[in-house]
Amino acid sequence: MKFNHLLPRWEQRHRCPQGGEHYYLPTSHVEATLDHVAVRFRCKKCGRLSTAFLDEPTYQVNKNIINKYAGDKNDDFGA
């Protein structure tokens, strides 16, 4: 499952050097900030890293699927 829709638009438009668009998956690096949660993504084709700052409601909606794909079961972020 691609997570490109959670990244900023300018990042979505960037083309993968391996051809086509990037295929971003979440890493286990998730940080809570004041009103946002920073989630790091890596392209499975080329390895490019990108960070998305999700607001609290967006993170809560996507938290379970992000944790599943990241392999991180820590639910303390965004609480």
N, C-alpha and C positions, 0 to 999 in steps of 0.2 A: 504494500500500500504506500503510495506516494504521499508526502506531507507538504508538497510544494505550496498548497493553498494557505498554509500558515505563515509563510515567509512574506517579506515585503515585496511589493510589485516589481521594484527594480531588480530584485534578486531573482524573481520568477522569469524575467525577460533575458537574463544572462544565459548564454548558450554554453553547453557542456563541451569541452574539447574532444570528448569521445563521440560527439555527434548528438544532435537533437537537444532536448531540454535535460536539465539535471534531474536526478531521481533521489530526492532528499529523504533520509530516514533520521529519526531522532537518535542522539547519542545518550549516554547516561548522565551527561552534564546538564543539570537543571538548577537554576538559582532563583531565589525569590528576591525581588527588590521592593521598593515602596508600594507601588500599586500594580506592578507587573511581575511576570515570571519570565525569566530568560531561558529559552530552550535552545540548545545547540543541535544543529542538524549537519549531517555529512552526506554528500552525494555518493551513492553506492557505485557509480560508474568511474568517477575521477578522484574522489576523496576530498573534494572541496568542502570547507567548513563554512557554515553560515549560522547566525544567531537570530532568532525571532523573539521579540519582546511582546508577549501575549498579555492582554488585560485579564483580570481575574475571572470574569465570566467565560471568556474564550478558553482559558486554561482549564477551568473546571469541566467544561463540556468535553474537552479532548484529553484530559488527564489519564484516564484508564488506557486508552489506546497508545498514548505516548509512552507510558510506563511499560506497556506490553512489548512494544517494539524496541525500546531502549534497554529492556532487561533490568530496569530499576524499579523496585516495588516500594520506594520511599514515598509515602503520602504526606510528608510534612510540608511540602512546598505548596504555596498558594492557599494555605489553610486560613 
